[in-house]
Amino acid sequence: MEEMLPVMTRATEKTVDLVRGIREEQFGGPTPCSEYTVKELIGHLEWVSEAFESMAKGGSMVPQGEYAGDFPERARRTLAAWSRPEAWEGTSPGLGLPMSTLAQMFLVDMVAHGWDLARATGQPYEPDPEAVSRAWQFAGQMAEMGRQQGAFGPAVEVPEDAPVFDRLLGTIGRDPSWRP
């Protein structure tokens, strides 16, 4: 927990800042996450935050709701739930995975969807290098399972000498050169 929580916090704060920079007229725009518009992707992040908060408190997965406009608050509550030492113990009753695995899943969501929103709305995005490194290592280990579960898209070929962030994006099914 001691090493992972600060990484999760930095990644989440960057994504919260991006969401705060989105104008309402951008809500209908496309994102690299092709099944979502900008507004729908923010709504997805609200659900991700609520679900990972629930699981950090020993609860189960929660159903995805509609966009509420409160992602920054939900993200804050999620990080508070993960700041409790007991959040890191055992396995999730909601998914049956080790809690440390859930933390990694949350990190990948924050890093990847931060980029999705930045690209879709023309905002600059410099993800935390440690968050990128951890997310890439985790995604590489979980890529096939992620694709089977629908969390990752088909891999996008990226040169081996590309930056780690581009390789992470390719691993999870994003084209690093995507533009709206």
C-alpha positions, 0 to 999 in steps of 0.5 A, a space after each residue: 500500500 505504502 508505495 502504490 497509493 501515492 502513484 494511484 493518487 498522482 494518476 487520479 489527480 491528473 485525470 481529475 484535472 483533465 475532467 475539470 478542464 472539459 467544457 460542456 460543448 465537448 461532451 458529445 465528441 469522440 474519444 479513443 475509447 470508441 464506445 464512449 463520447 467524452 461525456 459517457 467516458 466521464 460517466 464511466 470514470 464516475 462508475 469506476 471510482 464508485 466501484 473501486 471505492 465499494 470494493 476497497 471497503 469490502 463491498 461488491 461491484 456496483 452497477 454503472 449509472 448515468 453521468 452525474 458530473 461528480 467524478 472529482 468527488 467520487 475519485 477523492 472518496 475512492 482514494 480515501 477508501 484505498 488509504 485504509 490499510 485493510 483495503 489492501 488485505 485479501 481478495 475482493 468479494 466482488 471480483 475474487 481478485 487480490 486487492 493489490 490487483 484491483 488497485 493496479 486495475 484502477 491505476 490503468 483506468 486512471 492513466 488510460 482514460 486520462 489520455 483518452 480524455 486529453 486526446 479527445 478534448 485537446 488538453 495536454 497530458 503528461 502522465 506520471 512516469 511511475 504510474 505509466 511504468 506500473 500500468 504497463 507492467 500490469 497491462 502486459 501481464 493481464 492483456 489477454 484476460 483484459 481482452 477476454 473481459 472486454 476491458 482492453 481492445 485488440 493490441 495495436 502494434 507499436 514499435 519496440 523502441 517507442 516510449 513506454 506510454 505508447 507501448 502501454 496504449 498499444 497493449 490495451 488497444 489504443 492507437 497512440 496517434 489517435 486524433 478526433 
